[in-house]
Amino acid sequence: MKFLVSVPASTANLGSGFDALGMALGMYDDVEVATADGLSITVHGAGAGDVPLDETHLVVRAVRAAGYTGGLALRCRNTIPHARGLGSSAAAIVAGVAAGFTLTGRELDTDALQIAAEFEGHADNAAASLFGGVVVAWSEGERYRAVRMDADARVRPVVLIPSQESSTKTTRGLLPAEVPHADAAHAAGRAALAVHALTSDPSVLLAATEDRLHQNYREPAWPDTVRVINDLRKLGVPACVSGAGPTVIAFGDLPAEVDVHGFDVRRLDVDTAGVRIRPLD
């Protein structure tokens, strides 16, 4: 049995939609999966030489969590940068879950999201990589849920990726245990507006991506990221931190006067399909 799993990158939060809003992006990790005797893993691209090549590899762990216990041969071709806020870990998890379901003869269903989200403790990135488009994710007790929507065709994401890495665990440690009620109310309104902006009316994205909930608290981890965001927003360009950073996601054209030195600027499509599985000869 041999097949290819292709998984899109994702951006999460999108302003104030902390752990709730996500969107799939047209940048992909591919994992060629085959049944085998024992376990073999090769990695090309992002993470090559850094990630483990044994049962602790994230894709393998997700395959096992999805119920497949047999031998595996994995060839990973990674283009999603690691530790940049573009959902690389969620993509690896989704690839493993999709592979595990395929190897055990199951269709991807709500259990796939549950397994994937349990790895990270929230479902925004995983749901985006699974389903594509724009997602709203939430939890009900111990169950993770998500709904998918189509992005408006006028939504034009640009990612600005610095060379600096950032740990989600570290940046979460910068967040306060409580925020002022006014900031919570602001976040609720802007997150709701972001859903409307991303799916129906991108003209209000500047207001929709304004955040008081997490970005300013995390500024010590990536000051250049916040500087670029502030510079873009002053010129009317919707911009915010992608996930746990330090990547910036913006929408529209970037003014020439904004200093993006040190950032790899890429315009990406919104992925509409989510994870794809294709048989191989």
Protein Blocks (a to p, Z undefined) as FASTA:
>chain_A
ZZddddddddehjlmaghkbccdddddddddddddehjddddehehihkaccbfklmklm
mmmmnopabdcddddddfbdghkonommmmmmmmmmmmmmmmnopacdfklmmmmmmmno
paklmmmmmngpjdddddehjaccdddddddfklccdddddfbdcdfklmmmmpcfbdcf
klmmmmmmmmmmmmmmmmmommlmmmmmpcfklmmmmmmmmmmlmmmmmmmmmnopacdd
ehjbjadcdedjddfklccehiacddddddfklpaddddZZ
